[in-house]
Amino acid sequence: MSELDIKEVHIVPVGSTGEVKDTDSKLDFYNSALVYLLNDKRSIYIGESIDIKNRFSSHNRHDSKKDLLIRHAIYSHLFNKSVTLHLEAFLINLFSAEKGLKLINANLGNNGHYYHQKKEYEGLFPQIWKQLEELKIARTSFEEIINSNVFKYSPYKSLNLDQQQAVLACLKMLVDDKKGIFIQGNAGTGKTIIAIYVLKLLVTPIHYFEQFEMKDEFSMEAFRLLNAYRDKHGITVENEKDLKDQVALVVSMTSLRSTLQKVFKDIDQLSSSMVISPTDISKRTYKVVLVDEAHRLRRRKNISGYGDFDKSNTRLGFDINEGTELDWVLKQSENQIFFYDSNQSIRTTDLPPSRFEVLKNSKAYDSVRLQTQIRSEGGDLFTDFVHRLFDLKLLPHERFESKDFELKLFDSFVAMRGQVFQKEAEMGLSRLVAGFSWEYKTKDKKHRHLYDMTIEGIDLRWNSTAKDWINSKNAIHEVGSIHTVFGNDLNYIAIVFGKEIDYDPITKAIVVYRDEYKDTNGKNSTDDVDLLFYVKNIYKTLMFRGIRGVYIYVCNPNLKAYLSQHMEIVTGNSENESQVIPSCRISSEPTAGSIPYYDLEIAAGNFSELQQSEILQYIDVEERYQDPQRYFACKVIGESMNKIIPNGSICLFERYQGGSRNGLICLVESSSFEDRDFGANYTIKEYSSKKTITDEGWQHQEIILLPKSTDDSYSPIILKNEETIDLQVIGVFKQILSVN
């Protein structure tokens, strides 16, 4: 809306007592709703107030805030109390993930509510962050922050009502004479956030909390229960630091555990040692244990590494065949908080729901259910749709439609993979995953030169690491599994439904082919009913990983036909198609629908000679690109642009006719360099230039050709002065072409 203009928002330095030299004459600065920041080079505190001088007087008496002498206020005549509360929570959440700055806010009092024009005001907030970057207060871009794991798992989130009630129930359980509690909810309802939130509350020194921060009933009640717990267990200011060694978050899955350990390392008052495995808990006792993804706790059935499992059982006095990871947790902790969803059990080694029902039905355990989907932009409707899709309860041709969330079924795997590369380049955290239809040959380091699967002529490998795969260097070029994305969020997830899952049009049922299912430990000792349950849960859980969208490619025709009734189909013929164009054919003779294809990999001489050479070929493209005077195609060799263009891709280029090239991906030719991948004077990079104005006009001072690669060994090509003279921009990259 026009009245909400970032120009009307001011960030000004203020003195130690809240005084400011210059204020908007239309605004009574000292009695207005505003947000303020206190920081030094290492720490930061964010607050809001309608009486900044009185608030600063309080801070100047506070041990952890009085020495934060770099102080700024954010104010505007557009602001009211609701807006500043919202902005305060927004900045607290972002600064919790800011590298190099320790956020010293307590994690109570950051809960939002609806107010008039909330969405419009929210649109200003990223621009305010940009201004904080310019002032060198914020050090990381907004886009990088929101994709970081520390941001995603931050204990400074504004909790919804479901989550607030769950936090209060956890604290009440600790105060009452109860043994534990179950927090139940579907994927994406925020169970892990609650776990970290509660743990952070327990270990934060009590002096971090100030009464004026308790801005709502939830915060006040949580603070009351926290104090009641401390009183009951004799926790004082003098001994409160000991509690950090007496609480732990148990995470079964290696990848998620590794991710959370890194997150805890970067959050004030938390440490990576607080995130442990079930084996770790068998070695010592704790006061309070929170178990994330408790449905993945194991029994001694179809597991790898029986030795460590048996040692843990023996250490704790359990029969090696009967003791479970749940037994270890119960024996080694005074109180337990389980975060549980039976619909995410994916292997026979996972403890059956009946084992947890015994605890849930006892008087010693409370139970709370989360109802609200917070991960997916598709919301609760998408969760319901996915469950009914797999349970065959959708109406004929019923589809999930949302302007905020994409659900697409791709005809072409190559097209889907290209779309993943495009989304990764645009916003990051976009990954390709698959079901277990392919053996994990490359798990053995001796076989890393092999490929695990080939789909539509594309050779692929499973994940090269089990720890924090999503954030690993080569993840965008690999295929993940349920084990590598469990508990994680992705902006976009592309899922290959493998050969093991199908649809039977006769019985009208989802079926699983045991012989095509390559996870041996996942299928041994299962009957067909159990295996179907686990495989369906795998694909459901994968679909629930996507925040903005889910892309699907299906190997089996019958299942593809079933899903096509309920999803938008991407054939590559629409105007908003992916960056990959499917079904293009290379030939030695031109046709009415072809454009030139130049193989730079075998080229010698300059580009003009190449256009006349006998090795010239042609490639058929769709109608809108059938202009050989305007378009041509080339193969991209190497990894220097792999964030956008995979190695070996054949790409569509538009011949350069003039105009600015800054920020465009260009095919260029110059005698001043030899590209390390092409072995010639060609390269494909993002173009950037600096110009000098003289009396005779302008000339290039410097041209920078930037790689866009996950491989840090690729450096920009920098041409200066005379080196820029013979550089020729041949074409501008448009799209990737898929070849049959």
URWO-V807995 format. One record per residue. RES is the residue in one small letter. SS is DSSP state (A for helix, B for strand, O for the rest). PHI is phi as a letter, one per 30 degrees, with the letter a starting at -180 (none if undefined). D_FIRST is the distance of its C-alpha to the first C-alpha in Angstrom with 1 decimal. Layout:
res=(RES RES)
ss=(SS SS)
phi=(PHI PHI)
d_first=(D_FIRST D_FIRST)
//
This chain:
res=(m s e l d i k e v h i v p v g s t g e v k d t d s k l d f y n s a l v y l l n d k r s i y i g e s i d i k n r f s s h n r h d s k k d l l i r h a i y s h l f n k s v t l h l e a f l i n l f s a e k g l k l i n a n l g n n g h y y h q k k e y e g l f p q i w k q l e e l k i a r t s f e e i i n s n v f k y s p y k s l n l d q q q a v l a c l k m l v d d k k g i f i q g n a g t g k t i i a i y v l k l l v t p i h y f e q f e m k d e f s m e a f r l l n a y r d k h g i t v e n e k d l k d q v a l v v s m t s l r s t l q k v f k d i d q l s s s m v i s p t d i s k r t y k v v l v d e a h r l r r r k n i s g y g d f d k s n t r l g f d i n e g t e l d w v l k q s e n q i f f y d s n q s i r t t d l p p s r f e v l k n s k a y d s v r l q t q i r s e g g d l f t d f v h r l f d l k l l p h e r f e s k d f e l k l f d s f v a m r g q v f q k e a e m g l s r l v a g f s w e y k t k d k k h r h l y d m t i e g i d l r w n s t a k d w i n s k n a i h e v g s i h t v f g n d l n y i a i v f g k e i d y d p i t k a i v v y r d e y k d t n g k n s t d d v d l l f y v k n i y k t l m f r g i r g v y i y v c n p n l k a y l s q h m e i v t g n s e n e s q v i p s c r i s s e p t a g s i p y y d l e i a a g n f s e l q q s e i l q y i d v e e r y q d p q r y f a c k v i g e s m n k i i p n g s i c l f e r y q g g s r n g l i c l v e s s s f e d r d f g a n y t i k e y s s k k t i t d e g w q h q e i i l l p k s t d d s y s p i i l k n e e t i d l q v i g v f k q i l s v n)
ss=(O O O O O A A A O B B B B O O O O O O O O O O O O O O O A A A O O B B B B B B O O O B B B B B B B O O A A A A A A A A O O O O O O O O O O B B B B B B O O O O O A A A A A A A A A A A A A A A O O O O O O B B O O O O O O O O O O O O O O A A A A A A A A A A A A A A A A A O O O O O O O A A A A A A O A A A A O O O O O O O O A A A A A A A A A A A A A A A O O O O B B B B B O O O O O O A A A A A A A A A A A A A O O A A A O O A A A O O O A A A A A A A A A A A A A A A A O O O O O O O A A A A A A O B B B B B O O A A A A A A A A A A A A O O O O O O A A A B B O A A A A O O O O B B B B B B B O A A A O B O O O O O O O A A A A A A A A A A A O O O O O O O O A A A A A A A A B B B B B B B B O A A A O O O O O B O O A A A A A A A A O O O O B B B B B O O O O O O O O O A A A A A A A A A A A A O O O O O O O O O O O O O O O B B B B B O O A A A A A A A A A A A A A A A O O B B B B B O O O O O O A A A O A A A O O O O O B B B O O B B B O B O O O O O O A A A O O O A A A O B B O A A A A O O O O B B B B B B B B O O O B B B B O O O O B B B B O A A A O O O A A A A O O O O A A A A A A A A A A A A A A A A O O B B B B B B B B B O O A A A A A A A A O O O B B B O O O O O O O O O B B B B B O B B O O O O O O B B B B B O A A A O O O O A A A A A A O O O O B B B B O O A A A O O O O O B B B B B O O O O O O O O O O O O O O B B B B B B O O O O O O O O O B B B B B O O O O O O O O O O O O B B B B B B B B B B B B B O O B B B B B B B B B B O O O O O O O O O O B B B B A A A A O O O B B B B B B B B B B B B O)
phi=(none d d c c e d d c b c b d b d d c j d b d c b d d d b d e d b c d b c b b c a b d c b b b c b b a c b d d d d d e d d d c c e d c d c d c d b b b c b a d d d b e d d d d d d e d d d e d d d d c d d i b c d c d d c b i c c d a d b d i e d d d e d d d d d d d d d d d d d i d d c b d e d d d d c d d d d d c d d c d d d d d e d d d d d d d d d d e d d d d c d a a c c c l d e i c j d d e d e d d d d d e d c d e d d d d c e d d d c b d e d d d d d d d d d d d d d d c i d b e d c d d d d d c c b a c c b d d e d d d d d d d d d d d c c e i c b d d d c b c e d e d d c a c b d b b c c d h d d c d c c d b h c c i e e d d d d d d d e c i c d d c c d b d d e d d d d c b d b b b c c b a d d c d b b d d d d d e d d d d e d d d d d d b c b b c c c c d c d d d d i d d d e d d d d d d d c h c d d e i d b c b a d c b c b b c c d c d e d d d d d d d d d d d d b i h b b c b a d d c b d c d d d d e d c d d d c c a b b h i c d b b d e d b c c h e e c d e c e d c c c d b e d c c e i c c b d b b c c c d d d d c a b c d d d h b d b b c e d d c c d e d d c d i c c d d d d d e d d d d d d e d d d d d d d c a b c b b c d c e d d d d d d d d b b d c c c j c d d c d d d c c d h c c c b d c d b d c c b d b c c d d c d b i c d d d d d c d d d d b b b d b d e d c d b d d c b a b b c c c j c d b d d b b d e i d c c c b c e d c j j d c e i c d b c b b a d d b b d d d d i a d c a c b d c b b c c c c b d c k c b d d a c c c c d b b d c d d d c d c c c b h d d d d c d b d d a c d c a c c c c d)
d_first=(0.0 3.8 5.6 5.6 7.9 11.1 13.2 12.9 14.5 18.3 21.1 24.4 28.0 29.7 33.4 35.5 35.2 31.5 31.9 29.6 30.6 27.5 24.6 21.8 23.7 21.1 21.3 24.3 24.3 27.3 26.1 22.5 20.9 20.9 21.9 25.0 27.1 30.9 32.6 35.6 36.5 37.1 35.2 31.8 30.6 27.1 26.6 24.4 25.6 25.3 28.6 28.8 32.3 33.8 32.3 33.6 37.0 37.1 36.2 38.8 41.4 40.3 42.4 39.8 37.1 39.1 39.8 36.2 36.0 33.0 30.3 26.6 23.9 20.1 18.5 15.7 15.3 12.0 14.5 16.7 19.6 17.9 15.4 18.4 20.5 18.1 17.8 21.6 22.3 20.2 22.1 25.4 25.1 24.5 27.1 29.6 29.7 29.8 33.1 35.4 33.7 35.0 32.5 34.6 32.3 33.9 32.2 31.8 28.9 26.1 25.0 21.5 20.5 17.8 15.5 12.6 9.2 11.5 10.2 6.7 9.2 11.6 9.8 10.5 14.1 15.7 14.7 16.4 19.3 19.6 20.0 22.7 24.3 24.6 26.2 28.6 27.8 26.5 28.8 27.6 24.6 21.9 23.0 26.6 26.0 24.4 27.3 29.9 32.3 32.1 28.4 29.0 31.9 30.7 32.1 29.1 26.9 25.1 27.5 26.8 29.2 31.7 32.0 32.3 35.1 36.8 36.7 38.2 40.8 41.9 42.4 44.2 46.5 47.4 48.3 50.2 53.4 51.8 52.3 49.0 46.0 44.4 40.6 40.3 37.4 36.5 35.3 31.8 31.9 32.0 35.7 36.0 33.1 35.0 38.2 36.9 35.1 38.4 40.5 38.4 38.6 42.4 43.1 40.7 42.8 42.4 41.7 38.4 37.1 36.3 36.1 32.8 31.2 32.0 28.8 29.5 32.5 32.6 32.9 35.5 37.5 37.4 38.6 41.3 42.5 42.5 44.7 46.9 47.4 48.3 50.7 52.4 53.0 53.9 51.0 50.9 49.3 52.5 52.7 49.0 49.0 51.6 49.3 47.5 50.7 51.0 47.8 46.8 44.6 46.7 45.3 47.7 46.0 46.7 43.5 41.2 43.5 43.4 39.6 39.5 42.2 40.1 37.1 39.3 40.7 37.4 36.4 37.8 40.8 41.0 43.5 44.3 47.7 45.9 45.1 48.4 50.1 52.3 55.4 54.3 54.3 57.8 59.0 57.9 56.6 53.3 52.2 48.8 48.0 44.7 45.2 42.3 42.7 46.0 46.7 47.6 50.5 53.7 57.2 60.2 59.8 59.1 57.8 58.4 60.0 62.3 63.9 61.1 60.4 64.0 64.3 61.5 63.2 66.5 65.1 63.8 66.9 65.5 67.3 66.0 65.6 63.9 61.7 58.0 55.0 54.0 57.5 57.0 53.7 55.3 58.4 56.7 54.1 54.2 50.8 48.7 45.1 44.9 41.7 42.8 42.1 45.1 43.1 42.8 46.6 47.5 51.2 54.5 54.8 51.8 53.2 53.2 51.0 54.2 54.8 51.6 52.2 55.3 53.2 50.3 52.9 54.7 54.1 53.6 50.2 46.9 44.3 40.6 38.5 35.0 33.1 29.5 28.8 26.6 27.5 26.6 23.2 25.5 26.1 29.0 29.2 30.0 32.7 34.3 34.2 36.0 38.7 39.3 39.4 42.3 44.0 44.0 42.3 39.5 39.8 41.0 38.2 35.7 32.9 30.1 26.8 23.5 20.3 20.2 23.9 26.6 30.2 32.3 36.1 37.4 40.5 41.1 41.4 41.0 37.7 36.5 37.7 36.0 32.7 33.3 33.9 30.7 28.6 30.5 29.7 26.0 25.5 29.0 30.7 31.7 35.4 38.1 40.4 43.2 45.6 49.2 50.9 52.0 54.4 53.3 55.9 54.1 54.0 57.4 56.9 59.9 58.1 54.8 55.8 55.7 52.8 52.1 50.8 50.4 47.8 47.7 49.6 47.3 49.3 47.5 48.3 47.4 45.7 47.9 47.1 46.7 45.0 41.2 41.4 37.6 37.3 40.6 41.0 42.1 40.1 38.1 41.5 43.1 43.0 42.2 43.5 42.7 44.5 42.3 38.9 39.8 37.4 35.0 31.4 30.7 27.5 29.6 33.2 35.5 38.6 41.9 43.7 47.2 50.6 51.3 48.9 49.3 49.0 52.3 51.8 55.1 54.5 50.7 50.2 48.7 51.7 52.5 55.2 57.0 58.6 55.3 53.8 54.7 53.7 57.3 56.6 53.9 56.3 59.7 61.1 58.5 59.3 57.2 55.2 54.2 53.4 51.1 49.3 48.8 47.7 45.2 43.8 43.5 41.3 39.2 38.6 37.8 35.2 33.6 33.2 30.2 26.7 24.8 27.7 31.5 33.6 37.1 40.3 43.4 47.0 48.8 48.4 48.8 46.0 43.8 44.5 43.7 40.3 39.4 39.4 36.5 34.4 32.8 35.4 34.8 37.5 36.0 35.8 32.1 29.6 27.7 31.0 31.7 32.7 36.3 38.0 40.9 44.4 45.3 49.1 50.9 54.0 56.4 56.2 53.2 51.9 49.7 46.8 47.4 46.3 48.3 48.4 49.6 51.1 50.4 52.2 55.5 54.8 57.0 56.6 53.5 50.9 52.4 55.7 54.1 52.7 56.4 57.9 59.7 57.4 54.5 53.2 50.6 47.9 46.7 42.9 40.7 40.6 37.4 39.0 42.5 42.8 45.4 44.7 41.1 41.2 43.6 43.9 45.3 46.0 44.3 46.8 46.2 43.6 41.9 38.8 39.0 35.5 34.5 37.9 40.7 44.2 46.1 43.2 43.7 40.7 39.4 39.0 37.9 40.4 38.9 38.8 37.2 33.9 32.2 33.2 31.4 29.9 31.7 34.5 37.6 41.2 43.1 46.8 48.6 52.2 50.8 50.2 51.5 49.0 50.4 49.4 50.2 53.3 52.6 50.6 47.5 44.5 41.1 38.5 35.0 35.5 34.5 36.1 36.6 37.9 40.1 40.1 43.7 45.4 46.2 42.6 40.8 42.3 41.4 42.0 41.2 40.0 38.9 39.2 37.4 38.5 36.1 38.6 39.2 42.5 42.3 45.5 43.7 43.0 41.2 43.4 43.3 44.9 45.5 46.9 49.7 48.7 45.6 47.7 48.9 45.8 44.8 41.6 42.9 39.9 36.3 35.9 34.1 35.2 38.0 40.7 42.7 46.4 48.8)
//
